[in-house]
Structures are given as C-alpha cells and as structure tokens.
Amino acid sequence: MLADLLHMNIEEESLQDSIIVFWKSIGHMHFANPNRHPVGMVHLPVAEIGEALKSICYDGYISVEALSWRDPDSTAVQTILSIKEYFA
C-alpha cells in the first residue's frame, strides 16, 4: 500500500497512529505538503511521522512531491536534508 500523507493528513485524526496501526500494509510512503513545499516546510508533522516510521522499523520506499519552492535546487536540498534529519 502507498501511504499518501497529503490525503492522510486530510482524512486521519493522527498520522502517527495510522502509520503504527497499518504498518504491515505500508510499502511506500509518499510525502506531499498541502502547499507542495518541500518536506519539513510547514503543515505535515514530519518529526512525528519520522518517529512513527522508526518505531515500526520502516524500510520501504519514500517518495516526495514538491513544487519548486525558491528554485529546483533549493527544493531538492531542503527535501534531502529533511529526509536525512527525520528518517535516517
């Protein structure tokens, strides 16, 4: 199952709880802020999501959907830094 955090953020009461409850079914995490800024730039509780993924020893795929924030390079750098900070 692909866990699309954009839609989960709209529908779920707790992203962290949903990840922990359904961890056996998750094979792909897809990050997208509602404003499409890079991971770590407002809206999604990235630290809590990272804690949940670490608690289930998640070793599946992570993808990110982000529009150019300042420019494509800044978007990529911000996204990579956040992934390393919260999920490494």
C-alpha positions as CSV (number, residue, x, y, z in Angstrom):
1,M,0.0,0.0,0.0
2,L,1.2,3.5,-0.7
3,A,0.5,5.8,2.2
4,D,-0.1,9.2,0.7
5,L,0.5,11.7,3.5
6,L,-1.3,14.5,1.7
7,H,-4.6,12.6,1.8
8,M,-3.9,11.0,5.1
9,N,-3.4,14.5,6.6
10,I,-6.9,15.4,5.4
11,E,-8.7,12.2,6.5
12,E,-6.9,10.8,9.5
13,E,-7.1,12.1,13.0
14,S,-3.5,11.1,13.7
15,L,-0.9,10.4,11.0
16,Q,1.4,8.8,13.6
17,D,-1.3,6.4,14.9
18,S,-2.4,5.4,11.4
19,I,1.1,4.5,10.4
20,I,1.6,2.4,13.6
21,V,-1.8,0.7,13.2
22,F,-1.4,-0.2,9.5
23,W,2.4,-0.6,9.3
24,K,2.2,-4.2,8.0
25,S,0.5,-2.9,4.8
26,I,2.7,0.1,4.1
27,G,5.3,-0.5,1.4
28,H,5.7,3.1,0.2
29,M,5.4,6.5,1.9
30,H,4.5,9.4,-0.3
31,F,5.1,12.9,1.2
32,A,3.3,16.0,-0.2
33,N,2.6,19.1,1.8
34,P,-0.8,20.7,1.0
35,N,1.0,23.7,-0.3
36,R,3.5,21.5,-2.1
37,H,6.5,23.0,-0.3
38,P,9.4,20.6,0.4
39,V,9.4,18.1,3.2
40,G,10.0,19.9,6.5
41,M,8.4,23.2,5.3
42,V,5.2,23.6,7.3
43,H,2.0,21.6,7.5
44,L,2.9,17.9,7.9
45,P,4.2,16.9,11.3
46,V,7.4,15.4,9.9
47,A,9.1,14.7,13.2
48,E,6.0,12.7,14.4
49,I,5.9,10.8,11.1
50,G,9.6,10.1,11.4
51,E,9.1,8.8,14.9
52,A,6.3,6.5,13.8
53,L,8.3,5.1,10.9
54,K,11.3,4.5,13.1
55,S,9.1,2.8,15.7
56,I,7.9,0.3,13.1
57,C,11.4,-0.1,11.6
58,Y,10.1,1.0,8.3
59,D,12.4,0.0,5.4
60,G,10.2,0.6,2.4
61,Y,10.2,3.4,-0.2
62,I,9.8,7.1,0.5
63,S,8.9,9.5,-2.3
64,V,8.3,13.2,-2.3
65,E,6.1,15.5,-4.3
66,A,7.2,19.2,-4.1
67,L,6.9,22.1,-6.4
68,S,9.8,24.4,-7.0
69,W,9.9,26.4,-3.8
70,R,12.5,29.1,-4.5
71,D,14.2,27.2,-7.3
72,P,14.5,23.5,-8.1
73,D,17.9,23.1,-6.5
74,S,16.8,24.7,-3.2
75,T,13.7,22.4,-3.2
76,A,15.9,19.3,-3.7
77,V,18.4,20.4,-1.0
78,Q,15.6,21.1,1.6
79,T,13.9,17.8,0.8
80,I,17.1,15.8,1.1
81,L,18.1,17.5,4.4
82,S,14.7,16.8,5.9
83,I,14.7,13.2,4.8
84,K,18.1,12.7,6.4
85,E,17.1,14.6,9.6
86,Y,13.9,12.8,10.2
87,F,14.2,9.4,8.6
88,A,17.9,8.4,8.7
